[in-house]
Structures are given as structure tokens and as C-alpha cells.
Amino acid sequence: MRILVTCFAMDAHFNGVVPLAWALRTAGHDVRVASQPALTDSITSAGLTAVPVGTNPMMREVIQHVGPAMYALHSDPDFLEHRPELLNLDFHIASNSMLNATYYMQINNESMVDGLVDYARHWKPDLVIWELFTFAGAVAARATGAAHARILSFPDTFYGVRKVFLEKLTKSPERHDDSLAEWLTLVLDRHGCEFDEEVVTGQWTIDQMPTGVRLPLGLPTVEMRYLPYNGPTPAVVPEWLWQAPDRPRVCFTLGETIRQTEFPNALNVADLFDAIEDLDIEVVALLGEKELDGVGKIPDNTRVVDRVPLAALMPSCSAIVHHGGAGTWATAAAYGVPQVAMGWMWDAIYRAQRLEELGAGLHIPSFQLTAGGLREKLVGVLSEPSFATGAANLRDAMASTPSPVETVGKLEHLTALHRDVARCKAESSGEPAPHGVVNGS
């Protein structure tokens, strides 16, 4: 089969699709990965074939201008605890409109969507696999008759909220706008296609979250094990990792996304060092020069490293303290490492809360973070054996899910069932595509 994988240009979201892309390629399928040019080096560094399409999204600029308002809106505890049914319709309308304007439309910018459709019409994939927010993949599939599926690297709180929003719309006596549907309707119309909710959900979903964390949204789902891939950063095991630590090792990381996008960071690194400097532990702090700016003395029990592959570091760790990012959370979970997670918005809060409910770690909300509170949580995770047991149970739940290699056969079967089912008017009628092929091969 020809399989087109697509993800907007952010490493943290791309990393979650790499193991499946490898599995499909080694099964003999022709796999290509399309994204904005900014992701090209990351794609090729992963050993995959890149198709640059369109222009880069302006996420950094958008975050600088509207980030605080978006964070404030989505820090509502009912939203973060995945209880959207408790929120009123005005909240849902505001959330839908803000996410669409400041996020979905930015990462699926017009040139990227059009370039992806052009390339798909040229290459004619059998299957398009698209990252959760990269709706351009669904548009390209619809325009060419390809089967298409979303892939999730984190719990889908986003569609969970949208599902409640749509239910509230049907019960409202007044007419309200659905800005996501309106935007996608215009995008699809440009390519001779029509909107329906399948463009948001995919024909099926590939879900990498284990039972107990996965959200039951009532959508066709293929379960797949999360395999850690730590991105295009140098995947080199340093010599100091060759030996087991002589005391509990704790990893601390703020993640790559914060470095790349200037998302807000609730933790002052100097406060972290104050919290842990007299503990009988070995801290491996994954921090760059910018994150260390203004920090005075580094504690004697702390090793500062710019980068090291988490998959190499986790097996030697007794705990990890982190920002709440999806890849960090899932990598630690896959290796059975108890976590102190600082979720601050969206699905990060849900993951951190489920972690605590499953007994695999503790949650400390970023907006309530203090050095003393962080120290208390870390000491608790290290001193109470039940957290190691809970983390091991979560690891075993992940390991019991079919691997990407074991999932390939299901995807082949589903592709055969769904291909050509929803071909668009322009393609099925033989009309020429409205744009030329862009940056394809």
C-alpha cells in the first residue's frame, strides 16, 4: 500500500507517529511523511521519507499574542478534569472558537492543506494517517478517496469536549456557530468536498493510550502500544549511564515543546534546586542554557545534561518530575517509572490526574506549584512503595496492548474496507485538481 502520514510541524506531535511509520515500512508498505518544511529534518532524521508542503505555521507568534487568554480559558478545572458536561454552552462556544482560530487554523494553514491535497492527488495514497490535530490529512484523504485514520499519542480530551459541545448545540433553542465545522466546510468546498463529522474523527482512530487512561468516546478504535521515540535530538547513551546509580535517580525535565515554542513554564529552576539539594538522591536535570539562565549554584546531587534519550535514562530512574508533556508522560509510563507530573492545561491535567488515581504517581497543578509542594510530592513518590507498584501496573497495561507491528494487519484490513468510500465530487468526476503538485516526489 501507499501510506501517507501527516503531522503539523511540531516534534512533540510527530514523535508519536514514528514507530507506526517504521512498522508499516518494514511490513513492505511505501510510507511518506508530509508536513510543513520546518519538520523536514526531523522526518529524515527518523529515517523516513519527507514531503514538505506549504509554509511553516506561525505558532510562536500566535502563542506570544493570544497564549495567556487561551491558557486562562482552558485552565478551568471542570474542563481539565474532563467533565465538560458541567460547563455551560457559552464556555464551549468560546473554547471552540478560540481553539479553531488560534490553533487548528494556524497549524493547518491554507498553503499546507492545499499542498497536501495536491500531493495526495499526485501520489494517490491508499491510506492517510493523520495526527490528531492535523485535519489537513482528512481533507486530503477525502479529496482522493483514500482511507484515513487519526493517531493519538495522548487521551483525546479534545473530541470528548467537542462531543459534549455538539450535544449541547442540539438541545439549545437558539442557533449557535460551530466554528470548527464552518472552517472545515470552507476548506473542503475549496477541494470539491463536503463536510461531515468524520473529517474530525477519522474513519477510525489509532489510540496509543492503555486501558484506564484511554477515553471511551464511542468511536471505531484500533488499540496500539505506545513505543517511546525521543525525537531527532542526539540519541546517544552517555558513558555515565553505563553504571547503575548508587542512590535513587530522579529525572527532571521541562520537555522540548517549551524550548521550541515558549509555552509558559510555571517552575523556577532555582526553586527546584532549592527543593532537592539536601535529598539523598541523584538528580539528572535535562536543562539547556536558556533554562539555566539566572540560576546560581547547582546542587552537588544534581547532574545537568542538555539532552539525553529518555528511553535510555528511564530504566535507571526511581522517579521523574516533569512538565506534563505527552511524550514524557508516556515514556515514563512505558518503563514503569513513578511520576510527579505538573500538568497545566488540556490533556496534561487529565493524564496527571489519571496517574494519581491509578497510584502510579502524583499530580501537582502548575498554577499551585511551590518548591515546598514539589519536594513533598517527590519525597512521597520515592518513599511510598505503592507508587512503584502502581507504575509497574501501568507499564504492564501498556505492554499488553498490541505493538505497532502487530497492528499493521488490522490497518491493512480497515484500509481495504474504507478506501474510495468518500471520494469527493471533483476527483470522482474526473475534473482536474484545482492546484499544481507542490514539493512532492
Secondary structure by P-SEA (a helix, b strand, c coil): cbbbbbbcccaaaaaaaaaaaaaaaaaccbbbbbccccaaaaaaaacbbbbbcccccaaaaaaaacaaaaaaaaccccccccccccccaaaaaaaaaaaaaccccccccaaaaaaaaaaaaaacccbbbbccccaaaaaaaaacbbbbbbbbcccaaaaaaaaaaaaaaaaccbbbbaaaaaaaaaaaaaaccccccccccccccccccccccccccccbbbbbbbbbbccccccccccccccccccbbbbbbcccccccccccccccaaaaaaaccccccccccccccccccccccccccbbbbccccccccccccccccccccaaaaaaaaaacccccccccccaaaaaaaaaaaaccbbbbbcccccaaaaaaaaaaaaccaaaaaaaaaaaaaaaaccccccaaaaaaaaaaacccccccccccccccccccccccc
